[in-house]
Amino acid sequence: MGGTVARQMGQNYVFTRLLSREKGSQANSEIKRGYGIGRARYRGLTKTDIQMQFTAAACNIRRWSARLCWLAHQATGKAS
């Protein structure tokens, strides 16, 4: 896909809405498959809610650390 076509698609409201929905489902899939949220470990809404919050926090920390490593790699690559 050429850069011009991709740019035009990115400006399309319907396309951006569909893409944002897809990103949300991919995040849920990552948490479900990667962190085992498909089945709750505890019984009860309060304990399950706490489990979900801690799992989401762990996922965000992992993403944040990957982003920081990527930025550090980019900074060292440009300095060379």
N, C-alpha and C positions, 0 to 999 in steps of 0.2 A: 504494500500500500504506500503510495507516494506521500510525501510530507504535506502537500497541499490538500489532498483528499482527507487525510487524517485530521488535519487542522479544521477542515470544514465539518467533519463529523463531530469533533470535539465541541464545536459551537452549537450543534443541534441540541435543543432542549430535551427531546425525547431520548436521544442517544445517551446523553449524560445522566438522565434519570435511570435508564436501564442499567448503565454501567455502575452507578452508585448502589443499586439494588444487588447487583452481582457481587460487588465487593463485600457487602454485608453478609451475604450467604457464604462467601468464602471464609470470612472470619469465623463464622459459627462453625463451619466445617473443620477449620483448624483447631478450634477449642474442643470440639467433640471428638475428633480422631486423635489429635496430638496429646490431649490432656485427660482423656477418658471421662468426659462429662456426659456421655451418652447414658450412663447409669449413675444415679446419685449414690454416694457412699453412706449417707445418713438418712434417717427417716425424720420427717417433719419439715415444715416449710422454713422455719427459722434456720435450722442447721444446713439445709440444702442451699438456702440463700447465701449463707456465709461461705459455703464451699464454692459456689459459683463466683462470688466476688473475689475470693482469694485466687481462684483459677484464672479469672480474667486479668487480675493484677500480675500474676506470673507470666501470662502471655504477653502483656504489654511491656513488662520489664525485659523479656527476651527480645521483643521487636526493637525496643529502645536501644538495647546493647548492640544488636546487629547493626542498627543505623549508625551508632557511634563508631563502631569498628569500620564500617564502610566509609564514613566521613574521614576518619584518620588515615585510611588507606588512600583515599583520594588526595588528601593533603600531602602525604609523603610522595605520591606519584607526581604531583605537580611541582614539588620542590626539586626533584631529580632532574 
